[in-house]
Amino acid sequence: MRLADARALCPALKTAPSDPAGDRAFLETLALWAQRWGPWSALDPPDGLLVDVSAVAHLFGGEERLLADAQAAFARRGLTARLAIAPTAGAAWALAHFGPERAILENPPRDGEGDRAQHGGGGSPHARRPTEGPLMEALANLPVAALRLDDDVLTVLRRLGLKRIGQLTTIGRDALHRRFRSRSPEANPLVRLDQLLGRLAEPLLPVVAAPDPLVQRRLMEPIRHRELLDRVLADLAADMARELENKALGARRLELGLWRVDGEVIVRRLEFAAATRAPAHICRLFADKLDAIDAGFGIELLRLRASWAEPLALAQGDIEAGVETQGTTLAECIDRLSVRLGEKAVRRPVAYASHIPERAQRWQAPLAPEPASQGELAFHQRPLKLLDRPETIAVLYATPDGFPQRFRWRGQVHEVARVEGPERIAPEWWREKSTARLRDYYRIEDGEGRRYWIYRQGLDGDGRGGPPEWFLQGLCA
């Protein structure tokens, strides 16, 4: 249904913008993480994973314990998972979606050992053909939707009275072939049935982790002095710049590891405001983090790794300019401030589509892209400074439903000389309670020329609480 209709039925409904690209990236990350249960994994969009667990279950104490371990690991990360182990990827998918929460499909091997797979697990690309009889018996009562068919094909099958997988075997293959022969594999029940039973190979594309750019220096003699450490760091930064340039990447986070002779490892991290591969900039930022390092009996190995990298296109400098002007870019300035003040100390405000003053802006990373606007809102002029929280003021005298003539704030009494307003701001009805009160804002100037932004919350007799309250929220220029 439409979002407005859903919120009318459930005001506490939580919503979030759809992000298919982000969901895909998260699924890829999850597939790499899931390789702890098997040597390779593959995606099963939009919300599934296939993991090869052939000859792996005994390492976990059996298949039941393997599934229990996987389900507990997903739960610790706030994810709900349905798991199944079966001889083929299609059978594992069917059980995971239409079987019990944790299912294991036994398949007696024909000779020797048999291959198995997990959905939330999947099937090996070189799996041995399973025994079809027991496999078909175990899956016969599942709905035809377990064959991973398109919606229009499922509608046709239901109209033909074919609602279970086992019912497909009661019709000759020739009849099904004539009706669906021009269909793609996702819309051909015969192809999907053969993949389910292992008669037809199903190609799967494993997810392969891209190694992080890494450079290191193993020293012939341990070093203890800062001058030598800076020299090695400069060499590492130059090597990292070449490594990133070869991959058209820029580092957003660098980790410097220093191995001491006594076995202790010292790690220092840097996070950049924008992707970079400038060796001088990297060395300048790391210089502040190496001052307090205790080299002990010496450092024998240094390793620099880019744990977070983003695409950074190759750029050629101005050939006609003889010497490039030396200066500090905004990103480099932000990086230097972040190193000195802290990673979360440098932020910038961005406008947010809300007519409530304290919600009209949000803070984010300095160079992060601004969020998509929810519509341009036209405001009256706002004061230059808003208080973190509106402060209560004591109005000594006010005209009925009007502005105050005198008020007390922070222990001082102010006589009102000039007034501009009111500007009425209604509450956000879609997120506030029904008892929320509207606000009337006034710009006022006291007898000494100081200007304030105050508001009255509520009206007399509005039925939403007691008498109106007055607050001071901003200071005007």
Secondary structure by P-SEA (a helix, b strand, c coil): ccaaaaaaacccbbbbcccaaaaaaaaaaaaaaacccccccccccccbbbbbbcccccccccaaaaaaaaaaaaaaacbbbbbbbcccaaaaaaaaaccccbbbbbbbbcccbbbbbbcccccccccccccaaaaaaaccccccccccccaaaaaaaaaaccccaaaaaaccaaaaaaacccccccccaaaaaaaaaccbbbbbbbbbbbbcbbbbbbcccccccaaaaaaaaaaaaaaaaaaaaaacbbbcbbbbbbbcccbbbbbbbbbbccccccaaaaaaaaccccccccccccccbbbbbcccccccccccccccccccbbbbcaaaaaaaaaaacccccbbbbbbcccccccccccccccccccccccccccccccccccccbbbbbbbccccccccccccccccbbbbbccccccbbbbcccccccccbbbbbbbbccccccbbbbbbbcccccccccccbbbbbccccc
